[in-house]
Amino acid sequence: MMKCTLLNKQIRFNKPKINRFNKSLSHSFLRKNPNVIESLSHNNSYFLFDKEVSGKSVIDHFNKNKPERANSKLSDRKAKIKQKLKKWATSKKSLPDEQLLYSSAIECLDTNNEIPLRLTEIASINGKISRFNDKQRALIEIKDLQNKILNNSPSAKGLEIVYIEHLFKIPELNKVELSGENQREICNQYYKKYYPEYPLIAGAIHRDEGREHYHYWQDGKNNRSRLYDFPDAERRAMLAVHPDKSWLHTPVVKMTDEQRTKLGELKQIHFYKHANVFLKNNGDQFRFHIKRNHKQRAIIKQQASMPIAEREYNLQNKLKSENTKLKLVQIKLKAGLECGEQYLLALAQGLTDKIEALRQKTLSAYIEATLVSNSKKVAKRSIDELEAIDQPAIMLGIEDKQQLVRQFKSALRHERKKRL
């Protein structure tokens, strides 16, 4: 039985982030995205409460039922002060005891614990503290904010979820096929069975953007209790499956980050089991499985506290690195061609003292371009250009063993073995 990965993702929208929801709706129902192949958009299917409709009808529904934006001043202010503490905790101007105090306060915030009074007593640290008054005020304020948030409603923590967008997509690397209709059936069956109090509002099967996939939206409001408590609904559903896990009795609002991560993993495993039962009954010859890389996850979490520009997992850095590599490859290819021309000129003029050096420079440039790019396309271009240099060189009397293409292939194999 073939194994298959799955992108099963949630994007949760609370009241402070409700404006971001509009961008997501535009992507899914108005197809405002540069990756969309507009000539195929007519093949898409849109649903509103299980009825197939136009994308505009879905947008109109959400515009008529949009909740008011909540006041998020407490959380916003806490985030700003936390950024200050992170800066002071790594600053060379901060004393070692100072840095320890800020790091301890940040740990309390990350684990959703109250900040003890001792972590605000910066005056007890020996030595001269720069910007003492600012730091004292910040510690006292964030202690008060944290305690207010912990003793407040879930909305103060951003856990009062209004809408949930789900994505079901099989990554391109998997050599399997599953129709959008079957993807929709898997998802709708699951949420109607385990979360019947949270209606599925809308859905979109996209057939104009890479592999066929399914987006769907769920109401975060319980239609019985009228509470926005979807995170706790997930906790309750997993508790029913795992009654032996005592930590699942803890409301999500009081869980640590680690417990919330575990809850997400349990939910994912549960969903995969449901999906695999559907695949089995449907006669599909593949099953979904979860690939975990805990080491990579730990690195990403550690880098989350770094400035965006310094993070390893950062699209801007990735693009910058790729552009730098591309420029280097282009420089080496150009250098190879220029050296090749000089090599031919030296052959024609009989400059025996320069021929060998120019041959080696030409080869080195093309070999380096190919190794840096790690691209078959660049390797093919290198061979084509070297063949173009070899043809007149043969007429000028070089021996077969001195042909550039032959030496290039041999040297490339040797270099790749060295780097393994």
C-alpha positions as CSV (number, residue, x, y, z in Angstrom):
1,M,0.0,0.0,0.0
2,M,1.5,3.4,-1.0
3,K,2.1,6.0,1.7
4,C,1.0,9.6,1.0
5,T,1.5,12.9,2.8
6,L,-1.3,15.4,3.3
7,L,-1.4,19.1,3.9
8,N,-4.3,19.3,6.4
9,K,-4.2,22.9,7.7
10,Q,-6.3,25.2,9.8
11,I,-6.3,29.0,9.7
12,R,-8.3,30.4,12.7
13,F,-9.8,33.9,12.6
14,N,-10.6,35.6,15.9
15,K,-12.4,38.9,16.1
16,P,-9.2,41.1,16.1
17,K,-8.0,39.3,12.9
18,I,-11.4,39.3,11.1
19,N,-10.1,41.8,8.5
20,R,-7.5,39.2,7.4
21,F,-10.4,36.9,6.7
22,N,-11.5,39.1,3.7
23,K,-8.1,38.4,2.0
24,S,-8.6,34.7,2.4
25,L,-12.1,34.9,1.0
26,S,-10.9,36.9,-2.0
27,H,-8.3,34.2,-2.7
28,S,-10.7,31.3,-2.5
29,F,-13.9,32.8,-4.1
30,L,-12.8,35.7,-6.3
31,R,-9.5,33.9,-7.2
32,K,-7.3,37.0,-6.7
33,N,-4.0,35.2,-6.7
34,P,-1.0,35.4,-9.1
35,N,-0.7,31.6,-9.1
36,V,-4.3,31.2,-10.5
37,I,-4.7,30.1,-14.2
38,E,-7.7,32.2,-15.0
39,S,-8.6,30.2,-18.1
40,L,-9.3,27.2,-15.8
41,S,-11.2,29.1,-13.1
42,H,-14.6,28.2,-14.6
43,N,-13.9,24.5,-13.6
44,N,-14.0,25.4,-9.9
45,S,-16.9,24.5,-7.6
46,Y,-18.2,26.7,-4.8
47,F,-20.6,25.7,-2.0
48,L,-22.7,27.5,0.6
49,F,-24.4,25.2,3.2
50,D,-24.0,22.2,0.9
51,K,-25.6,24.0,-2.1
52,E,-23.5,24.7,-5.1
53,V,-23.4,28.5,-5.8
54,S,-21.2,31.2,-7.4
55,G,-18.2,32.5,-5.6
56,K,-19.8,35.9,-5.3
57,S,-22.8,34.4,-3.4
58,V,-20.4,33.1,-0.7
59,I,-18.7,36.5,-0.4
60,D,-22.1,38.2,-0.1
61,H,-23.1,35.8,2.7
62,F,-20.0,36.5,4.8
63,N,-20.3,40.3,4.3
64,K,-23.9,40.1,5.6
65,N,-22.8,38.0,8.7
66,K,-19.5,39.6,9.6
67,P,-19.0,39.9,13.4
68,E,-17.8,43.2,14.8
69,R,-14.1,43.6,15.5
70,A,-13.3,43.0,19.2
71,N,-11.1,45.2,21.4
72,S,-7.7,43.7,21.6
73,K,-5.8,46.4,23.5
74,L,-4.6,44.1,26.2
75,S,-3.1,41.5,23.9
76,D,-1.6,44.1,21.6
77,R,0.1,46.0,24.5
78,K,1.4,42.7,25.9
79,A,3.0,41.8,22.6
80,K,4.7,45.2,22.4
81,I,6.2,44.9,25.9
82,K,7.2,41.3,25.2
83,Q,9.3,42.5,22.2
84,K,11.1,44.9,24.5
85,L,11.9,42.2,27.0
86,K,13.3,40.0,24.2
87,K,15.5,42.8,23.0
88,W,16.8,43.6,26.5
89,A,17.3,39.9,27.2
90,T,19.9,39.6,24.3
91,S,21.3,43.1,24.6
92,K,25.1,43.5,25.4
93,K,24.2,46.5,27.5
94,S,22.1,44.4,29.9
95,L,23.8,42.8,32.9
96,P,23.8,39.0,33.2
97,D,21.3,39.0,36.1
98,E,19.1,41.4,34.1
99,Q,19.1,39.1,31.1
100,L,18.1,36.2,33.3
101,L,15.2,38.1,34.8
102,Y,13.9,39.1,31.4
103,S,14.2,35.6,30.1
104,S,12.3,34.2,33.1
105,A,9.5,36.7,32.5
106,I,9.3,35.7,28.8
107,E,9.2,32.0,29.8
108,C,6.2,32.8,32.0
109,L,4.5,34.5,29.0
110,D,5.3,31.6,26.7
111,T,3.9,29.0,29.1
112,N,0.8,31.0,30.0
113,N,1.8,31.4,33.7
114,E,1.5,34.4,35.9
115,I,4.6,36.5,36.3
116,P,5.7,36.4,40.0
117,L,6.4,39.6,41.8
118,R,10.1,38.8,42.2
119,L,10.6,39.1,38.4
120,T,9.6,42.8,38.6
121,E,12.2,43.6,41.4
122,I,14.9,44.9,39.0
123,A,16.2,47.2,41.7
124,S,17.6,44.2,43.6
125,I,20.2,43.6,40.9
126,N,23.7,44.7,41.7
127,G,25.3,47.1,39.2
128,K,24.2,50.1,37.1
129,I,21.2,49.3,34.9
130,S,20.7,51.4,31.8
131,R,17.2,52.8,31.3
132,F,16.2,51.6,34.7
133,N,12.9,53.4,34.9
134,D,11.7,52.2,31.5
135,K,12.6,48.6,32.4
136,Q,10.9,48.8,35.8
137,R,7.7,50.2,34.3
138,A,7.7,47.5,31.6
139,L,8.1,44.6,34.0
140,I,5.3,45.9,36.3
141,E,3.0,46.6,33.4
142,I,3.5,43.2,31.7
143,K,3.0,41.4,35.0
144,D,-0.4,43.2,35.5
145,L,-1.4,42.5,31.8
146,Q,-0.5,38.9,32.0
147,N,-2.5,38.4,35.2
148,K,-5.5,40.2,33.7
149,I,-5.4,38.1,30.5
150,L,-5.1,34.8,32.4
151,N,-8.1,35.7,34.6
152,N,-10.1,37.1,31.7
153,S,-12.3,35.4,29.0
154,P,-10.8,33.4,26.2
155,S,-11.3,36.4,23.9
156,A,-8.5,38.3,25.7
157,K,-6.1,35.5,24.7
158,G,-7.2,35.5,21.1
159,L,-8.8,32.0,21.6
160,E,-12.4,33.2,20.8
161,I,-12.4,31.8,17.3
162,V,-15.1,33.2,14.9
163,Y,-14.3,31.3,11.7
164,I,-12.0,28.4,10.9
165,E,-10.6,27.9,7.4
166,H,-9.5,24.4,6.6
167,L,-7.3,23.3,3.7
168,F,-7.1,19.7,2.3
169,K,-4.4,19.3,-0.3
170,I,-2.2,16.4,-1.4
171,P,1.3,17.7,-2.1
172,E,2.5,17.5,-5.7
173,L,5.3,15.1,-4.8
174,N,2.8,12.3,-4.1
175,K,2.0,10.2,-7.3
176,V,-1.6,9.7,-6.4
177,E,-4.9,11.2,-7.4
178,L,-8.0,12.1,-5.3
179,S,-10.8,14.1,-6.8
180,G,-12.0,17.3,-5.2
181,E,-15.4,15.8,-4.7
182,N,-13.9,12.9,-2.6
183,Q,-11.7,15.4,-0.7
184,R,-14.8,17.4,0.1
185,E,-16.7,14.2,1.2
186,I,-13.8,13.2,3.6
187,C,-13.8,16.6,5.3
188,N,-17.6,17.1,5.5
189,Q,-18.2,13.7,6.9
190,Y,-15.6,14.2,9.6
191,Y,-16.8,17.6,10.9
192,K,-20.4,16.8,10.7
193,K,-19.8,13.6,12.7
194,Y,-17.5,15.0,15.4
195,Y,-18.4,18.7,15.5
196,P,-22.1,18.9,14.6
197,E,-22.6,22.1,16.7
198,Y,-20.2,24.0,14.5
199,P,-21.7,24.2,11.0
200,L,-19.7,24.0,7.8
201,I,-20.6,27.2,6.0
202,A,-18.8,27.3,2.7
203,G,-16.3,25.3,0.5
204,A,-14.3,25.7,-2.6
205,I,-12.8,23.0,-4.9
206,H,-10.0,24.7,-6.8
207,R,-9.0,23.2,-10.2
208,D,-7.1,26.3,-11.5
209,E,-4.1,26.4,-9.1
210,G,-1.8,23.4,-9.2
211,R,-3.2,20.1,-8.0
212,E,-7.0,19.9,-7.3
213,H,-7.7,20.8,-3.6
214,Y,-10.4,21.8,-1.2
215,H,-10.8,24.8,1.1
216,Y,-13.7,24.9,3.5
217,W,-15.0,27.3,6.2
218,Q,-16.5,26.4,9.6
219,D,-18.4,28.5,12.1
220,G,-16.5,28.9,15.3
221,K,-19.7,29.6,17.2
222,N,-21.5,26.7,18.9
223,N,-25.1,26.7,17.6
224,R,-26.4,25.4,20.9
225,S,-24.5,27.2,23.6
226,R,-23.9,30.3,21.4
227,L,-20.3,30.4,22.6
228,Y,-17.2,30.8,20.5
229,D,-15.5,27.8,22.0
230,F,-14.2,25.8,19.0
231,P,-10.7,25.1,20.6
232,D,-12.4,23.5,23.6
233,A,-14.7,21.5,21.3
234,E,-11.5,20.0,19.8
235,R,-10.3,19.2,23.3
236,R,-13.6,17.6,24.3
237,A,-13.6,15.5,21.1
238,M,-10.0,14.2,21.8
239,L,-10.9,13.6,25.4
240,A,-13.7,11.3,24.3
241,V,-11.1,9.3,22.2
242,H,-8.4,9.4,24.8
243,P,-10.0,9.4,28.3
244,D,-6.7,8.2,29.8
245,K,-5.0,11.6,29.1
246,S,-5.8,13.6,32.2
247,W,-4.3,16.8,30.8
248,L,-7.2,17.0,28.3
249,H,-9.5,17.9,31.2
250,T,-7.6,21.3,31.2
251,P,-9.5,24.1,29.3
252,V,-7.5,25.2,26.2
253,V,-7.3,28.7,27.6
254,K,-5.2,27.3,30.6
255,M,-3.1,24.9,28.6
256,T,0.6,25.3,28.1
257,D,2.0,25.7,24.5
258,E,3.3,22.1,24.7
259,Q,-0.1,20.8,25.6
260,R,-1.7,22.7,22.8
261,T,0.8,21.2,20.4
262,K,0.0,17.7,21.7
263,L,-3.7,18.4,21.2
264,G,-3.1,19.4,17.6
265,E,-1.2,16.2,17.0
266,L,-3.9,14.1,18.5
267,K,-6.5,15.9,16.3
268,Q,-4.4,15.3,13.2
269,I,-3.9,11.6,13.9
270,H,-7.7,11.3,14.5
271,F,-8.5,13.0,11.2
272,Y,-6.0,10.8,9.2
273,K,-7.6,7.7,10.6
274,H,-11.0,8.9,9.4
275,A,-9.6,9.8,6.0
276,N,-7.9,6.4,5.6
277,V,-11.1,4.6,6.4
278,F,-12.8,6.6,3.6
279,L,-9.9,5.7,1.2
280,K,-10.1,2.0,2.1
281,N,-13.9,1.9,1.5
282,N,-13.4,3.9,-1.7
283,G,-10.9,1.3,-3.1
284,D,-8.0,3.8,-3.2
285,Q,-4.5,2.2,-3.2
286,F,-2.8,4.7,-0.9
287,R,-3.0,5.8,2.7
288,F,-2.2,9.1,4.5
289,H,0.6,9.1,7.0
290,I,2.2,11.7,9.2
291,K,5.8,12.7,8.8
292,R,7.3,14.4,11.9
293,N,10.6,16.2,12.3
294,H,10.8,17.2,15.9
295,K,14.3,18.5,15.5
296,Q,13.3,20.9,12.8
297,R,10.3,22.0,14.8
298,A,12.5,22.9,17.7
299,I,14.8,24.9,15.5
300,I,11.8,26.9,14.1
301,K,10.4,27.5,17.6
302,Q,13.8,28.8,18.8
303,Q,14.2,31.1,15.7
304,A,10.7,32.5,16.3
305,S,12.2,34.9,18.9
306,M,14.7,36.2,16.4
307,P,14.2,39.3,14.2
308,I,12.5,38.1,10.9
309,A,15.5,39.1,8.7
310,E,17.8,36.8,10.8
311,R,15.6,33.7,10.7
312,E,16.7,30.7,8.7
313,Y,13.1,29.8,7.8
314,N,12.4,33.1,6.1
315,L,11.1,33.5,2.5
316,Q,13.0,36.8,2.1
317,N,16.3,35.1,3.1
318,K,15.6,32.1,0.9
319,L,14.9,34.3,-2.1
320,K,18.0,36.4,-1.4
321,S,20.1,33.2,-1.2
322,E,18.7,31.8,-4.4
323,N,19.3,35.1,-6.2
324,T,22.9,35.2,-5.0
325,K,23.5,31.7,-6.2
326,L,21.8,32.4,-9.6
327,K,24.1,35.5,-10.1
328,L,27.2,33.4,-9.3
329,V,26.1,30.7,-11.8
330,Q,25.6,33.3,-14.5
331,I,29.0,34.9,-13.8
332,K,30.7,31.5,-14.0
333,L,29.0,30.6,-17.3
334,K,30.0,33.9,-18.8
335,A,33.6,33.5,-17.6
336,G,33.7,30.0,-19.1
337,L,32.6,31.2,-22.5
338,E,35.1,34.1,-22.5
339,C,37.9,31.8,-21.4
340,G,36.9,29.3,-24.2
341,E,37.1,32.0,-26.8
342,Q,40.6,33.0,-25.5
343,Y,41.5,29.3,-25.6
344,L,40.5,29.0,-29.3
345,L,42.4,32.2,-30.1
346,A,45.6,30.8,-28.3
347,L,45.2,27.6,-30.4
348,A,44.9,29.5,-33.6
349,Q,47.9,31.7,-32.9
350,G,50.0,28.7,-31.6
351,L,50.5,30.3,-28.1
352,T,51.5,27.0,-26.5
353,D,52.4,28.6,-23.2
354,K,48.8,29.8,-22.7
355,I,46.7,27.0,-24.1
356,E,46.8,24.6,-21.1
357,A,46.1,27.4,-18.6
358,L,43.1,28.7,-20.6
359,R,41.7,25.2,-21.1
360,Q,41.8,24.6,-17.3
361,K,40.2,28.0,-16.6
362,T,37.4,27.2,-19.1
363,L,36.7,23.8,-17.5
364,S,36.9,25.2,-13.9
365,A,34.3,27.9,-14.7
366,Y,31.8,25.5,-16.2
367,I,32.3,22.8,-13.5
368,E,31.8,25.4,-10.7
369,A,28.7,26.8,-12.3
370,T,27.2,23.2,-12.6
371,L,28.1,22.3,-9.0
372,V,26.8,25.5,-7.5
373,S,23.5,25.3,-9.4
374,N,23.1,21.5,-8.9
375,S,20.9,21.8,-12.0
376,K,20.6,19.5,-15.0
377,K,19.7,22.5,-17.1
378,V,23.0,24.2,-16.3
379,A,25.0,21.0,-16.9
380,K,23.4,20.6,-20.3
381,R,24.1,24.3,-21.2
382,S,27.8,23.7,-20.1
383,I,28.1,20.6,-22.3
384,D,26.5,22.4,-25.3
385,E,28.8,25.4,-25.0
386,L,31.9,23.2,-24.5
387,E,31.0,21.2,-27.6
388,A,30.7,24.5,-29.5
389,I,34.3,25.2,-28.4
390,D,35.5,21.7,-29.1
391,Q,34.4,21.7,-32.8
392,P,36.8,24.4,-34.0
393,A,39.5,23.2,-31.5
394,I,39.5,19.8,-33.2
395,M,40.0,21.5,-36.5
396,L,43.0,23.3,-34.9
397,G,44.6,20.0,-34.1
398,I,43.7,19.1,-30.4
399,E,43.8,15.4,-29.5
400,D,40.7,13.4,-28.6
401,K,41.7,13.1,-24.9
402,Q,42.0,16.9,-24.7
403,Q,38.4,17.6,-25.7
404,L,36.7,19.9,-23.2
405,V,33.4,17.9,-23.0
406,R,35.3,14.7,-22.2
407,Q,37.4,16.4,-19.5
408,F,34.3,18.2,-18.1
409,K,32.3,15.0,-17.6
410,S,35.3,13.2,-16.0
411,A,36.1,16.1,-13.7
412,L,32.4,16.6,-12.7
413,R,32.1,12.9,-11.7
414,H,35.3,13.2,-9.7
415,E,34.2,16.4,-7.9
416,R,30.8,15.0,-7.0
417,K,32.4,11.9,-5.5
418,K,34.6,14.1,-3.4
419,R,31.6,16.1,-2.1
420,L,29.5,13.0,-1.1
